[in-house]
Amino acid sequence: QVQLVESGGGLVQPGGSLRLSCAASGFTFSNYAMTWYRQAPGKERELVARITSGGGSTSYADSVKGRFTISRDNAKNTVYLQMNSLKSEDTAVYYCVWMGYWGQGTQVTVSS
């Protein structure tokens, strides 16, 4: 069955960096685009970034553009989210999503 397992979250100071990973299984990973969403307390889920199946095209929410980078390694069935210059408003649970399947999420907390 489909599994999406996120990792890499944690507590980081403003201005810091984190790299999230999502290990996928149960489908042909290299055939599909992948996305990262996030949800902050009391807020709606937000699409953060998307990457096409081959990795040649990416898109980002305006709120993270220029700070976050989505990438993938199809040999490892893994998608990444490099997050730089983190701000307190980036605090959220981050989810890897494929075709309506959601991972369990990983908490990112940006605080001094």
C-alpha positions as CSV (number, residue, x, y, z in Angstrom):
1,Q,0.0,0.0,0.0
2,V,1.0,3.6,-0.4
3,Q,3.3,4.9,2.3
4,L,4.7,8.4,2.7
5,V,7.0,8.9,5.6
6,E,8.3,12.4,6.4
7,S,11.3,13.2,8.5
8,G,13.6,16.0,9.3
9,G,11.4,18.4,11.3
10,G,12.4,20.0,14.5
11,L,13.0,23.1,16.4
12,V,15.1,25.8,14.7
13,Q,15.9,29.4,15.4
14,P,14.7,32.2,13.0
15,G,17.0,32.4,10.1
16,G,18.0,28.8,10.4
17,S,17.6,25.9,8.0
18,L,16.1,22.4,7.9
19,R,15.8,19.8,5.2
20,L,12.7,17.6,5.2
21,S,12.6,14.2,3.5
22,C,9.7,12.1,2.4
23,A,10.3,8.4,1.6
24,A,7.6,7.1,-0.7
25,S,6.5,3.5,-1.4
26,G,3.6,1.6,-2.9
27,F,3.5,3.3,-6.3
28,T,5.9,4.1,-9.1
29,F,7.4,7.2,-7.6
30,S,9.2,8.4,-10.7
31,N,6.0,8.7,-12.7
32,Y,4.3,11.3,-10.6
33,A,4.6,14.8,-9.4
34,M,4.9,15.3,-5.6
35,T,3.9,18.0,-3.3
36,W,4.5,19.4,0.1
37,Y,1.8,21.0,2.2
38,R,1.8,22.5,5.6
39,Q,-0.7,23.3,8.3
40,A,-0.2,25.8,11.1
41,P,-2.4,25.8,14.2
42,G,-5.7,27.4,13.5
43,K,-5.0,27.8,9.8
44,E,-6.0,26.0,6.6
45,R,-3.6,23.7,4.9
46,E,-1.3,25.5,2.4
47,L,0.3,24.1,-0.7
48,V,4.0,24.8,-0.2
49,A,5.8,23.3,-3.2
50,R,5.3,21.0,-6.1
51,I,7.8,19.1,-8.3
52,T,7.1,17.3,-11.5
53,S,7.9,13.6,-12.0
54,G,11.3,14.2,-13.5
55,G,12.2,17.1,-11.3
56,G,12.4,19.5,-14.2
57,S,9.7,21.9,-13.0
58,T,9.0,23.2,-9.6
59,S,6.5,25.7,-8.2
60,Y,6.2,27.4,-4.8
61,A,3.8,29.3,-2.6
62,D,4.6,33.0,-2.7
63,S,5.2,32.8,1.1
64,V,8.2,30.5,0.6
65,K,9.5,31.5,-2.8
66,G,13.2,32.2,-2.7
67,R,13.7,30.4,0.6
68,F,12.5,26.9,0.1
69,T,13.6,24.4,-2.6
70,I,11.9,21.2,-3.5
71,S,13.9,18.4,-5.1
72,R,13.6,14.6,-5.6
73,D,15.8,11.6,-6.0
74,N,13.8,9.1,-8.1
75,A,16.5,6.4,-7.4
76,K,15.7,6.6,-3.7
77,N,11.9,7.3,-4.0
78,T,12.4,10.4,-1.9
79,V,11.3,14.0,-2.2
80,Y,13.0,16.7,-0.2
81,L,12.2,20.2,1.0
82,Q,15.2,22.4,1.8
83,M,14.0,25.3,4.0
84,N,16.3,28.3,4.5
85,S,15.9,31.6,6.2
86,L,13.1,30.2,8.3
87,K,10.6,32.5,9.9
88,S,8.3,32.0,12.8
89,E,5.4,32.0,10.4
90,D,6.9,28.8,8.9
91,T,6.0,26.9,12.0
92,A,3.6,24.2,11.0
93,V,3.2,20.5,10.4
94,Y,4.6,19.7,7.0
95,Y,3.1,16.9,4.9
96,C,4.2,15.0,1.8
97,V,1.2,14.4,-0.4
98,W,0.6,12.2,-3.5
99,M,-2.8,11.8,-5.2
100,G,-4.8,12.4,-2.1
101,Y,-2.5,10.3,0.1
102,W,-0.9,12.1,3.0
103,G,2.0,11.2,5.2
104,Q,1.8,11.5,9.0
105,G,3.5,14.9,8.9
106,T,6.6,16.3,10.6
107,Q,6.6,19.2,12.9
108,V,8.7,22.3,12.2
109,T,8.9,24.9,14.9
110,V,10.7,28.1,14.3
111,S,11.4,29.9,17.5
112,S,14.1,31.6,19.5
